[in-house]
Amino acid sequence: MPTAVIDGITTRYEVVGSGPPLLMYSPAGFDATLDKWTTQGIYAKIRVLDHLSEKYRCIIFDRRECGQSGGRVEALTWRHYVTQGKGLLDHLNIKRAHLMRGCMGCCPVLAFGIAHPAVPLSLILYWPVGGAKYRINSRQRFADHLSFVRQRGLEGVVALIKTEGKTFGADPRGGPWATVIRNDPAFAESYARQDVENYTVILDRMGRALFDRDTAPGAEPEDLFQLDVRALIVPGRDASHATSAARYLEECLPKSEYWDAPVGDQTEEAANTRLLDFLDKVTSEFPDDQ
């Protein structure tokens, strides 16, 4: 599977299908690997990649710190994930593309639109994360990791990952760089040698930056109000994907379409028909950008 070095970090990616480009930020939290489009929850159920790749060039990738992509210890913000996606488009010599993401990937897609408004042909926001429970649970994951670091040190984190190998989402004790520690011995060695106090500051800044509100994170509402890009919003309904977060994005994005379908009605046929209708309509408006 091909890789690209973006901002000094290796990104594993795959291009599926042909047609107008569609950059797809993988679903899942801190285990956002490209295979999640075919194995996880609603996306496996509706077989979204199978359907979209029949008409579109779907660019899927392991988010940094996930899967076979690399990482770097720093106070990550949504803009860091934007850098990865934009760099991948540049690597593939693609100037404009549709952007799609499910779950936590909706956040960098929103940030992408703000940072590079001339690049997205459209935004598809499937089950955007958000809500009070999501913020509380996400911040608690960081707190659990920090507690483990204080008890066992960074060497203890490395030992845990080498023994159990779980992702941050599966076991918060391992932290956001668990996958890179597992895959890269040199990274694991340098990780363990860090100053713990400095690492604590990085973790605190990162948790507060990523999960800073009780609705959909990713961009300030004042910026979203100015975003001149067509968007399709598909609501979820659970502790991580509050319907209120989807409604918030409908309110903030001036060119949004809200598919008001209960989760039970988001079947394979219905969902892919809605997605393709939206993409085809927007694509027809930009004949020179294909």
Beta strands, then each sheet from edge to edge (+ up, - down):
strand 1: 3-6
strand 2: 9-16
strand 3: 21-25
strand 4: 57-61
strand 5: 97-102
strand 6: 120-126
strand 7: 230-234
strand 8: 256-258
sheet 1: 1+ 2- 4+ 3+ 5+ 6+ 7+ 8+
end
